[in-house]
């Protein structure tokens, strides 16, 4: 007869009792980078505003498909869910919607607003994103510098911004801006890895 681990074994041997504990989805940080020439009319500290005002973010998953043939099994191409969804608390002057609106318009235009030349490279209109899950301990106390592995997205750009619904009955609601992003590079890496430039090198700074 098969024996199953006890709850005591689970507590003593699982991630729960390790130095990092379980990962809580409510604890995270984000770091944003933007195109080299910047977004038209964007405040200098927009990277910090995005990090401070973010309400939630949904990062992609990954999947593969497999089929069985008469000669051999075949795995299809892996599919990376290449859309990131982020929601931000909007400011009173619609600053965030204006920022992403201008970024999308910059992508659609092939002429630079700052130096009046024709863009030739995709890298000139994309930025990057790093998502840090914040680790926790069993005791509930933060460990020093408790960011560990991170998700790094390179060549990131927004593809859509949500519409707003205004109404008298919504006087107690806080307006939020939801943005969808696409990206071309993705990696999970340690926070200390020097190759974090996947998302930031040649893409400007926040």
VOPAGU-2260 file (C-alpha; in pm, 1 decimal, decimal comma):
REM VOPAGU-2260
SITE   aa  ch    i         X         Y         Z
SITE  UNK   A    0       0,0       0,0       0,0
SITE  UNK   A    1     135,0     338,2    -101,5
SITE  UNK   A    2     226,9     581,6     172,2
SITE  UNK   A    3     176,5     955,3     139,9
SITE  UNK   A    4     380,9    1233,2     299,5
SITE  UNK   A    5     236,7    1384,9     611,5
SITE  UNK   A    6     165,8    1756,2     653,3
SITE  UNK   A    7     468,8    1773,7     884,2
SITE  UNK   A    8     686,8    1634,7     606,4
SITE  UNK   A    9     545,0    1890,2     364,2
SITE  UNK   A   10     617,8    2179,2     601,4
SITE  UNK   A   11     971,6    2062,7     679,1
SITE  UNK   A   12    1075,6    1964,2     325,4
SITE  UNK   A   13     891,6    2192,9      84,4
SITE  UNK   A   14     956,6    2544,9     -40,0
SITE  UNK   A   15     739,4    2665,7     245,6
SITE  UNK   A   16    1020,0    2610,8     493,2
SITE  UNK   A   17    1301,2    2728,6     265,3
SITE  UNK   A   18    1477,2    3062,5     276,2
SITE  UNK   A   19    1247,2    3207,1       8,1
SITE  UNK   A   20     909,8    3063,8     107,2
SITE  UNK   A   21     625,9    3059,7    -143,6
SITE  UNK   A   22     593,4    3328,5    -406,4
SITE  UNK   A   23     308,1    3571,6    -341,2
SITE  UNK   A   24     158,0    3730,7    -654,8
SITE  UNK   A   25      82,0    4052,7    -470,1
SITE  UNK   A   26     449,8    4136,4    -419,0
SITE  UNK   A   27     643,7    4263,1    -719,2
SITE  UNK   A   28     846,4    4549,0    -864,0
SITE  UNK   A   29     888,0    4670,7   -1221,2
SITE  UNK   A   30    1167,8    4856,8   -1398,0
SITE  UNK   A   31    1091,2    5030,4   -1729,3
SITE  UNK   A   32    1320,3    5151,3   -2007,0
SITE  UNK   A   33    1221,9    5352,7   -2312,5
SITE  UNK   A   34    1349,3    5428,8   -2665,6
SITE  UNK   A   35    1682,0    5612,3   -2693,4
SITE  UNK   A   36    1534,7    5940,2   -2810,1
SITE  UNK   A   37    1256,0    5925,3   -2553,1
SITE  UNK   A   38     879,1    5948,2   -2586,3
SITE  UNK   A   39     747,2    6285,8   -2711,4
SITE  UNK   A   40     623,1    6512,4   -2429,3
SITE  UNK   A   41     705,8    6250,7   -2163,4
SITE  UNK   A   42     804,9    6363,7   -1811,4
SITE  UNK   A   43    1164,8    6286,1   -1717,9
SITE  UNK   A   44    1055,4    6061,5   -1429,2
SITE  UNK   A   45     793,8    5856,2   -1615,4
SITE  UNK   A   46     979,0    5530,9   -1544,7
SITE  UNK   A   47     939,8    5586,7   -1171,3
SITE  UNK   A   48     575,1    5687,8   -1211,7
SITE  UNK   A   49     496,1    5365,0   -1393,5
SITE  UNK   A   50     671,9    5162,0   -1124,2
SITE  UNK   A   51     491,4    5348,0    -843,8
SITE  UNK   A   52     142,6    5355,2   -1001,4
SITE  UNK   A   53     123,2    4999,7   -1134,0
SITE  UNK   A   54    -171,0    4802,1    -996,9
SITE  UNK   A   55    -116,7    4464,8   -1163,6
SITE  UNK   A   56      78,1    4298,9   -1442,4
SITE  UNK   A   57      25,7    3969,4   -1622,8
SITE  UNK   A   58     333,9    3812,2   -1779,7
SITE  UNK   A   59     307,6    3549,9   -2057,0
SITE  UNK   A   60     325,8    3174,5   -2023,6
SITE  UNK   A   61     472,2    2918,0   -2260,5
SITE  UNK   A   62     336,5    2600,8   -2419,9
SITE  UNK   A   63     422,4    2340,5   -2683,6
SITE  UNK   A   64     207,6    2105,6   -2888,4
SITE  UNK   A   65     284,9    1744,1   -2977,0
SITE  UNK   A   66     143,4    1502,0   -3234,4
SITE  UNK   A   67     201,9    1130,4   -3285,7
SITE  UNK   A   68     285,9    1012,1   -3638,1
SITE  UNK   A   69     343,7     669,2   -3795,1
SITE  UNK   A   70     723,6     708,1   -3792,7
SITE  UNK   A   71     803,5     932,0   -3496,8
SITE  UNK   A   72     653,3    1167,3   -3247,4
SITE  UNK   A   73     667,8    1531,8   -3342,6
SITE  UNK   A   74     672,3    1836,9   -3122,9
SITE  UNK   A   75     546,0    2154,0   -3282,0
SITE  UNK   A   76     702,1    2493,5   -3236,0
SITE  UNK   A   77     676,4    2626,9   -2884,9
SITE  UNK   A   78     430,8    2907,6   -2838,0
SITE  UNK   A   79     524,3    3195,3   -2612,0
SITE  UNK   A   80     227,0    3403,7   -2506,9
SITE  UNK   A   81     377,1    3722,3   -2640,0
SITE  UNK   A   82     140,8    3974,0   -2479,9
SITE  UNK   A   83     197,6    4149,3   -2147,8
SITE  UNK   A   84     -99,9    4316,0   -1979,4
SITE  UNK   A   85     -39,2    4591,1   -1723,7
SITE  UNK   A   86    -283,7    4810,9   -1532,1
SITE  UNK   A   87    -190,3    5146,6   -1379,5
SITE  UNK   A   88    -369,8    5394,7   -1153,5
SITE  UNK   A   89    -430,5    5697,0   -1376,0
SITE  UNK   A   90    -331,5    6048,8   -1274,7
SITE  UNK   A   91    -577,0    6337,0   -1262,5
SITE  UNK   A   92    -452,8    6480,7   -1592,2
SITE  UNK   A   93    -455,6    6149,6   -1786,3
SITE  UNK   A   94     -75,8    6155,6   -1791,3
SITE  UNK   A   95     -26,6    5782,3   -1836,1
SITE  UNK   A   96    -272,8    5743,7   -2121,8
SITE  UNK   A   97    -111,7    6042,6   -2293,9
SITE  UNK   A   98     233,0    5884,5   -2250,5
SITE  UNK   A   99     140,7    5549,4   -2406,0
SITE  UNK   A  100     -66,3    5719,3   -2675,3
SITE  UNK   A  101     241,1    5920,7   -2778,9
SITE  UNK   A  102     459,8    5609,0   -2771,6
SITE  UNK   A  103     221,6    5424,1   -3005,5
SITE  UNK   A  104     204,5    5723,1   -3238,9
SITE  UNK   A  105     585,7    5736,2   -3240,4
SITE  UNK   A  106     596,9    5369,2   -3344,9
SITE  UNK   A  107     352,9    5434,9   -3629,9
SITE  UNK   A  108     550,6    5732,1   -3757,6
SITE  UNK   A  109     881,4    5675,8   -3936,7
SITE  UNK   A  110    1008,6    6027,5   -3873,3
SITE  UNK   A  111    1182,9    6132,8   -3551,9
SITE  UNK   A  112    1017,2    6418,9   -3363,3
SITE  UNK   A  113    1343,1    6537,0   -3207,9
SITE  UNK   A  114    1590,6    6534,0   -3497,2
SITE  UNK   A  115    1361,5    6518,1   -3802,8
SITE  UNK   A  116    1522,2    6216,0   -3964,5
SITE  UNK   A  117    1368,0    5895,7   -4099,1
SITE  UNK   A  118    1390,7    5598,7   -3866,6
SITE  UNK   A  119    1529,1    5281,7   -4015,8
SITE  UNK   A  120    1558,1    5049,8   -3717,5
SITE  UNK   A  121    1303,7    4877,3   -3496,1
SITE  UNK   A  122    1533,5    4927,8   -3196,4
SITE  UNK   A  123    1472,6    5304,2   -3210,9
SITE  UNK   A  124    1109,4    5276,7   -3094,6
SITE  UNK   A  125    1122,3    4996,7   -2836,9
SITE  UNK   A  126    1206,0    4981,8   -2467,9
SITE  UNK   A  127    1231,1    4713,3   -2204,4
SITE  UNK   A  128    1074,3    4579,4   -1886,0
SITE  UNK   A  129    1202,0    4385,5   -1586,6
SITE  UNK   A  130     953,0    4223,3   -1346,9
SITE  UNK   A  131    1089,0    4135,5   -1002,5
SITE  UNK   A  132     880,3    3900,8    -785,5
SITE  UNK   A  133     943,7    3999,3    -423,2
SITE  UNK   A  134    1027,8    3699,2    -209,2
SITE  UNK   A  135     892,0    3639,0     139,5
SITE  UNK   A  136     988,3    3428,1     437,9
SITE  UNK   A  137     780,4    3198,3     655,3
SITE  UNK   A  138     802,8    3447,6     940,8
SITE  UNK   A  139     663,3    3722,8     721,1
SITE  UNK   A  140     972,7    3938,4     764,7
SITE  UNK   A  141    1151,8    4060,6     456,0
SITE  UNK   A  142    1499,4    3924,4     397,3
SITE  UNK   A  143    1768,0    4174,9     288,6
SITE  UNK   A  144    1738,8    4259,8     -81,2
SITE  UNK   A  145    1469,9    3995,4    -127,5
SITE  UNK   A  146    1443,2    4015,3    -503,9
SITE  UNK   A  147    1564,8    3695,3    -668,0
SITE  UNK   A  148    1497,7    3573,0   -1020,7
SITE  UNK   A  149    1346,9    3823,1   -1260,0
SITE  UNK   A  150    1161,8    3819,7   -1588,5
SITE  UNK   A  151    1339,4    4033,3   -1849,0
SITE  UNK   A  152    1155,4    4152,9   -2160,4
SITE  UNK   A  153    1356,1    4316,9   -2436,7
SITE  UNK   A  154    1244,1    4513,1   -2743,8
SITE  UNK   A  155     914,7    4590,6   -2572,5
SITE  UNK   A  156     648,2    4821,5   -2716,6
SITE  UNK   A  157     281,2    4902,7   -2641,6
SITE  UNK   A  158      17,2    4783,7   -2885,9
SITE  UNK   A  159    -308,1    4898,8   -2723,5
SITE  UNK   A  160    -445,6    5127,0   -2452,0
SITE  UNK   A  161    -791,2    5079,7   -2301,2
SITE  UNK   A  162   -1079,9    5323,0   -2338,0
SITE  UNK   A  163   -1230,1    5507,4   -2040,6
SITE  UNK   A  164   -1590,3    5505,2   -1921,9
SITE  UNK   A  165   -1704,9    5813,1   -1730,6
SITE  UNK   A  166   -2030,7    5823,7   -1536,1
SITE  UNK   A  167   -2197,3    6006,3   -1247,9
SITE  UNK   A  168   -2246,9    5682,0   -1056,0
SITE  UNK   A  169   -1871,5    5614,3   -1060,0
SITE  UNK   A  170   -1773,1    5901,6    -830,8
SITE  UNK   A  171   -1592,0    5673,2    -584,8
SITE  UNK   A  172   -1394,2    5476,8    -842,9
SITE  UNK   A  173   -1030,6    5530,5    -930,6
SITE  UNK   A  174    -964,3    5542,9   -1302,4
SITE  UNK   A  175    -713,5    5289,2   -1433,9
SITE  UNK   A  176    -518,7    5267,1   -1756,9
SITE  UNK   A  177    -470,2    4918,2   -1902,0
SITE  UNK   A  178    -195,8    4869,3   -2160,1
SITE  UNK   A  179     -98,1    4565,7   -2368,2
SITE  UNK   A  180     262,4    4517,8   -2478,7
SITE  UNK   A  181     445,7    4296,1   -2724,6
SITE  UNK   A  182     812,9    4202,8   -2703,6
SITE  UNK   A  183    1080,4    4016,6   -2898,4
SITE  UNK   A  184    1318,9    3897,9   -2625,4
SITE  UNK   A  185    1236,8    3714,5   -2305,5
SITE  UNK   A  186    1446,6    3551,6   -2034,7
SITE  UNK   A  187    1421,0    3448,3   -1670,1
SITE  UNK   A  188    1747,5    3522,1   -1492,2
SITE  UNK   A  189    1902,9    3588,4   -1154,4
SITE  UNK   A  190    1881,7    3945,7   -1029,7
SITE  UNK   A  191    2261,6    3965,9   -1014,9
SITE  UNK   A  192    2316,5    3853,6   -1373,4
SITE  UNK   A  193    2507,8    4113,3   -1572,4
SITE  UNK   A  194    2319,0    4012,1   -1887,0
SITE  UNK   A  195    2016,7    4203,3   -1762,7
SITE  UNK   A  196    2099,1    4443,0   -2045,0
SITE  UNK   A  197    1864,4    4226,2   -2254,2
SITE  UNK   A  198    1601,6    4485,2   -2169,3
SITE  UNK   A  199    1803,6    4797,9   -2121,6
SITE  UNK   A  200    2113,7    4808,5   -2342,8
SITE  UNK   A  201    2064,7    5040,4   -2638,5
SITE  UNK   A  202    1714,2    5120,7   -2524,8
SITE  UNK   A  203    1774,4    5430,6   -2311,4
SITE  UNK   A  204    1707,5    5478,7   -1942,1
SITE  UNK   A  205    1408,5    5551,1   -1727,6
